[in-house]
Structures are given as structure tokens and as C-alpha cells.
């Protein structure tokens, strides 16, 4: 299959819409990351998405719609859904609701809920409008690798696997949407993103955060949302997160003898020795780090390093999306760095897994 890389135009939208309606796949930009789209009402299209990504078929797909009200066609909505829609849609929020029978089980991973999102990116919105079908779309990368934030990254993973990639430039946010479930008694965050729990609380009141946000779901569990299960976002080279004070992290890395790469805070880029350093943004700026993270996880492979290090993000609301993505990218491998006189930097506690 030849994969076509195109710039948005009226003719491109028409061709892309036709591809989707006949069961083909089109990658397209959203404000979060690029999505790999298929007709959400076509069970065979979902199968093609899983095959193109090499993705486990029990991992549900998000269904993209052109307006919040279109959720009525595929899901059973409620008052809380419309409160969230008024506050955050179109935008980087996905809501899990009980599904209607029109949505194939292959799209939802066999569970009786559907994840619904109304993106704000103009290319995504026009594509959905012209296609005249809801679009099921996970991130447009090979399963487990970093999500793509440019069309070039999509092409690296999907060339020869799908029919078309629409180039809409760099994604604005850089990590996937916040996912919340409204199927229980409380609005529950299943995957953190740019919209943080504190902002949700201001709209709906009580908000819970699923345990799997910080600890991946166990094997055999049926996840309600993408990103709750399996190792995700990982570079090919082993990534290890380092916890502790920043100066202790720097000392630990500088004493590493292997060929190393570092995802560094802007303030610390000049402090690492004999390392391939990528600036991921200021230590106090989670949005800049989110914007740069997946690009950094792909570009760091240029270092041809034996090991990649990065700081373990805080677990608070503002950094929760970063913590979630990075703890999965490293497979839960975290090393606590100790100060000099307490066993560091040459001696550290044994590596442990979260």
C-alpha cells in the first residue's frame, strides 16, 4: 500500500472522507496528537486500525464526533456529560459513556461503554464533517511507541500501512486527551491530560482518579480507556526515571559510565557531562514539558545511547499527565538518587518498579 502525505484542502477532505466511508484509514491532526482514523460504525475498520498499529484488540478506541450533541447517536448521555461538554468541548476531553448498539464491539474492545471526544483542531473537525461518519481514532503510532505530534512521525510508523496522512503541522498540546468515565457514581479520571482534575472538579464537583493512572492495569483486566494498560510511549532504548533533588539526579547521571542521553529541564541542560541532552522545558512548566515530551522520546534515539535518563515528574494535578506518560514509557523503572554522604551519587538504592 502506498501512503499519501497531503496538505489540507477541500479536495483532500473529500478524498479522505471517501476513504473513511469505504473502510480505509486516514491519519489526521488533532490539538493533542495525531490520530489514526477509521469509520467508527464499521467493525472491519476497527480491525484494520488494530492491525496497522499492532495494537491489542481489547484496548478501546476513542470515537471522534463533530459536535457534543452527536454523542446522542452513539452513547447514552446524561446531565454531567453536558456540563463537561459546555466547559471543555470542543477540546482535549474524552468522556466514557454507556454505548448504543450502533457502535461495534470491535471499536470498544468488547466492553459496553464508548469513549467520545469532540476535537477542537480545525482539520479534525472538517474531516469528521465531510466524512459524515464518527471517526474511531487512537494515536497514529505503532503500539507502545511515543505518540506522534507531527505528520513526519506518523509517516515513520505508518508508511505502507494506511492510505493517507493529512499534515496539519505540530500538535498544539503534545499529549493525548484527558479521559473521564461517567459510568459510575463519580466522574473518574481514567487518563490525565491537559485538562486536570482540579478543572473538572470546578465543573462537576467530586472527581476521582483511577488507580491505573499511576499504576498500569493488571494483565487480564479490561481497560475502559486507552493508556490504562500495557507499556506505552516507550523509546527503543531503555528509559529510567530518577527521583530525588535535581542536583542529586545530575550527580547520578554524571557518574554513569555508559553512553547516555538525558531528557533535561531547561535550567539543567548545561550541567550534564558527556551526555546527549534534550531540553524538554522548564522544571516548573508542565505544559511546555507535555508539548515536548513525545518529540523528545522519538528524537532521543538519534543519540544511539545505551541508556536514557529523565527526572521523575511530581504526582500533583499539574504534572499528572506527565507522570502518567513517563511512568509507562519507562515501564515503571525508577531509581531514587541519594545525596552525597547518604550513599549517593555512586551508590543508590536498588532500582524498584512502580
KOLKE-79723 format. One record per residue (C-alpha): y, x, z. Coordinates in steps of 0.25 Angstrom, whole numbers, padded with zeros to 4 digits, always signed. Last residue first. Layout:
REM residues N
YXZ/...
This chain:
REM residues 354
+0005+0025+0162/-0003+0037+0160/-0002+0050+0168/+0000+0064+0165/-0003+0073+0177/+0009+0076+0185/+0018+0088+0180/+0017+0103+0181/+0026+0112+0173/+0038+0103+0175/+0035+0100+0186/+0027+0100+0199/+0037+0095+0209/+0045+0108+0210/+0050+0106+0196/+0052+0091+0193/+0040+0082+0189/+0037+0076+0175/+0028+0063+0175/+0020+0063+0162/+0018+0050+0155/+0007+0046+0145/+0007+0031+0144/+0002+0031+0129/+0014+0040+0126/+0020+0029+0116/+0016+0018+0125/+0024+0024+0137/+0035+0026+0127/+0036+0012+0121/+0036+0005+0135/+0046+0015+0142/+0055+0014+0130/+0055-0001+0131/+0057-0001+0146/+0069+0008+0146/+0080-0002+0149/+0071-0010+0158/+0066+0001+0167/+0054+0009+0164/+0061+0023+0162/+0057+0031+0150/+0047+0042+0151/+0053+0054+0144/+0047+0059+0132/+0037+0070+0128/+0029+0073+0115/+0017+0082+0114/+0011+0091+0104/+0023+0091+0095/+0024+0090+0080/+0039+0087+0082/+0039+0078+0070/+0031+0068+0078/+0043+0066+0087/+0049+0058+0075/+0040+0046+0078/+0042+0045+0093/+0057+0048+0091/+0058+0036+0081/+0051+0027+0091/+0060+0031+0103/+0074+0032+0096/+0079+0018+0097/+0072+0016+0111/+0078+0028+0116/+0092+0024+0111/+0090+0010+0118/+0085+0017+0131/+0098+0025+0133/+0098+0032+0147/+0089+0044+0142/+0097+0045+0130/+0090+0044+0116/+0077+0048+0110/+0081+0063+0106/+0069+0070+0100/+0065+0084+0105/+0055+0093+0099/+0052+0103+0111/+0054+0117+0113/+0063+0115+0125/+0069+0101+0130/+0083+0100+0136/+0091+0098+0123/+0086+0084+0121/+0088+0079+0136/+0100+0070+0135/+0095+0063+0123/+0082+0059+0130/+0070+0067+0123/+0058+0063+0116/+0051+0077+0117/+0042+0084+0108/+0032+0095+0112/+0024+0107+0107/+0016+0110+0119/+0022+0119+0130/+0028+0108+0139/+0037+0115+0149/+0050+0109+0142/+0043+0095+0143/+0041+0096+0158/+0055+0101+0160/+0062+0090+0152/+0054+0080+0159/+0058+0086+0172/+0073+0085+0168/+0071+0071+0164/+0066+0066+0177/+0052+0061+0177/+0042+0055+0167/+0037+0061+0154/+0031+0053+0143/+0021+0060+0134/+0019+0057+0119/+0007+0063+0112/+0010+0066+0097/+0007+0054+0087/+0019+0046+0092/+0016+0034+0100/+0023+0020+0099/+0011+0013+0105/-0001+0015+0113/-0009+0002+0115/-0004-0011+0121/+0009-0018+0125/+0017-0014+0113/+0015-0027+0104/+0015-0039+0113/+0005-0049+0120/-0005-0038+0121/-0020-0042+0122/-0026-0033+0133/-0039-0025+0128/-0033-0011+0131/-0023-0012+0143/-0009-0016+0140/+0001-0004+0140/+0008+0000+0153/+0024-0001+0153/+0026-0014+0145/+0011-0017+0148/+0015-0022+0162/+0023-0034+0155/+0038-0035+0159/+0042-0048+0166/+0055-0055+0164/+0061-0066+0173/+0075-0072+0168/+0075-0076+0153/+0088-0070+0147/+0092-0059+0157/+0078-0056+0160/+0076-0052+0145/+0088-0042+0146/+0082-0036+0158/+0068-0035+0152/+0074-0026+0140/+0077-0030+0126/+0076-0017+0118/+0061-0017+0120/+0050-0020+0131/+0036-0025+0127/+0029-0036+0134/+0041-0041+0142/+0038-0054+0149/+0046-0067+0150/+0039-0074+0162/+0029-0085+0163/+0021-0080+0152/+0021-0082+0137/+0035-0077+0135/+0032-0063+0132/+0042-0052+0129/+0043-0041+0118/+0055-0032+0117/+0056-0027+0103/+0051-0014+0098/+0058+0000+0100/+0069+0006+0091/+0081-0003+0093/+0089-0003+0080/+0077+0001+0070/+0081+0011+0060/+0083+0007+0046/+0079-0007+0040/+0069-0001+0030/+0059-0012+0026/+0045-0007+0025/+0035-0014+0015/+0021-0015+0011/+0013-0010+0023/+0003+0001+0026/+0006+0011+0015/+0017+0017+0023/+0017+0010+0037/+0018+0022+0047/+0028+0031+0040/+0034+0020+0033/+0038+0013+0046/+0044+0026+0051/+0053+0026+0039/+0057+0012+0041/+0063+0015+0054/+0060+0012+0069/+0045+0013+0068/+0037+0010+0081/+0030+0023+0086/+0015+0024+0083/+0004+0015+0090/+0001+0006+0078/+0007+0012+0065/+0021+0007+0064/+0029-0005+0060/+0031-0012+0073/+0024-0025+0074/+0028-0036+0065/+0024-0051+0063/+0034-0057+0054/+0037-0072+0054/+0037-0078+0040/+0049-0081+0030/+0049-0067+0025/+0063-0068+0022/+0067-0072+0036/+0058-0062+0042/+0063-0051+0033/+0078-0055+0036/+0076-0054+0051/+0068-0040+0050/+0079-0034+0041/+0091-0040+0050/+0085-0034+0063/+0085-0044+0074/+0071-0047+0076/+0065-0061+0080/+0052-0058+0088/+0040-0066+0092/+0027-0061+0099/+0016-0071+0097/+0007-0076+0108/-0008-0081+0107/-0014-0068+0107/-0023-0063+0095/-0014-0051+0092/-0002-0059+0089/-0002-0057+0074/-0017-0058+0072/-0017-0071+0080/-0009-0078+0068/+0004-0085+0071/+0004-0099+0067/-0004-0103+0079/+0009-0102+0088/+0011-0091+0097/+0014-0091+0112/+0027-0082+0114/+0029-0067+0114/+0044-0064+0112/+0049-0051+0105/+0063-0046+0107/+0071-0036+0099/+0081-0045+0093/+0084-0059+0086/+0083-0063+0097/+0087-0058+0110/+0095-0068+0119/+0092-0081+0111/+0078-0077+0109/+0075-0074+0123/+0080-0087+0128/+0073-0094+0116/+0060-0087+0121/+0062-0092+0135/+0064-0106+0131/+0050-0106+0124/+0043-0102+0111/+0029-0106+0106/+0027-0096+0094/+0026-0095+0079/+0036-0105+0073/+0044-0106+0085/+0047-0091+0085/+0056-0094+0073/+0067-0099+0083/+0069-0084+0086/+0073-0081+0072/+0067-0072+0061/+0054-0070+0067/+0046-0058+0070/+0032-0059+0075/+0027-0048+0084/+0013-0043+0082/+0002-0043+0093/-0007-0031+0096/-0021-0036+0096/-0022-0031+0081/-0022-0016+0085/-0012-0009+0076/-0015+0000+0064/-0001-0003+0060/-0004-0008+0046/-0017-0014+0050/-0010-0022+0061/+0000-0027+0052/-0010-0031+0041/-0017-0039+0052/-0004-0046+0055/-0002-0049+0040/-0016-0055+0040/-0013-0065+0050/-0001-0070+0042/+0009-0078+0051/+0016-0066+0056/+0019-0061+0041/+0019-0046+0042/+0029-0036+0048/+0028-0021+0052/+0041-0020+0061/+0051-0009+0062/+0057-0006+0076/+0067-0014+0085/+0078-0020+0076/+0068-0023+0066/+0064-0016+0053/+0053-0020+0043/+0039-0017+0039/+0033-0027+0029/+0018-0031+0029/+0011-0040+0019/+0005-0054+0021/+0011-0062+0009/+0023-0067+0017/+0026-0053+0022/+0026-0046+0009/+0035-0058+0003/+0045-0056+0015/+0046-0041+0011/+0048-0044-0003/+0059-0054+0000/+0065-0045+0011/+0065-0033+0001/+0073-0041-0010/+0084-0045+0000/+0085-0031+0004/+0080-0022+0016/+0077-0007+0012/+0062-0004+0007/+0050+0004+0011/+0038+0000+0002/+0024+0003+0008/+0014+0005-0004/+0000+0000+0000/
